């Protein structure tokens, strides 16, 4: 497993410690051992030393409740797996609320290993930040707010040719102002609607929710809504400026570069968005695309041990 994680095995029985150490090291984990409660507390409170504690809380020099309270009060918390002969005790959770309990037995090793690996796999995912998945601003299609629709189309085409990091091509353009600050973005839909601005006035999503049929909505084309925009496409491409039809991002369309990817996925889903603008302090430094997030999630699903 990468990156390397450090596990503390705490058990009064040296044979159990050696067995667990051998099994966990075979999974690529770094293993430390403790026989006494005071050693457990000392190592648990060392900064960045441990990633997980595998514990039989029946240690010779400390009361079980005192030890478990110490583990629970550690900030930030460390995952605890209780490996015990008495898995039916409920008072464990009075002290360590998030502990996982595995009963000791001849067949417990494989279950124990899988639980530990699952917990550490979750920690890997927690360490993935937005900046690890985003597209940097210098690699994304950009255009001035004073440029024309024609310029925007050329900028998008150029970025699609140059950007080879992902199998997914650009489907949007970021817009900068006279101070080179990102102030908006343009999607493919924005470009098409720029050719016929009446589409921005009619809220078709709301109309469909009120029960209007597809046939009824399509009938708008016959009443001048789609007012022959292709006939004037060249004139509109050179006369329309980007600031006239760009989308100005709302508050929910920004996310910090150091935010957890889980937080970003939540924000994408809640807002039903295709992308988020990534910020560092007050500056926009990149864009997080739904397509890249989806590809990352799929890669991790395919890597699962099933």
Secondary structure, DSSP 8 states (H G I E B T S, - for coil): --S--EEEEE-S-HHHHHHHHHHHHTTT-EEEEESSHHHHHHHHTSTTS-SEEEE----TTS-HHHHHHHHHT-SS--EEEEEES-TT-STHHHH-TT-EEEE-STTHHHHHHHHHHHHHHHHHHHT-BHHHHSEEGGGS-EEETTSBHHHHHHHHHHHHHH--SSSS---EEEEE-TTS-EEEEEEHHHHHHHHSTHHHHS-HHHHHHTT--HHHHHGGGGGTSS--GGGGHHHHHHH-BHHHH-B---GGGEEETTSBHHHHHHHHHHHT-SEEEEEETTEEEEEEEHHHHHHHHHHHHHTS--
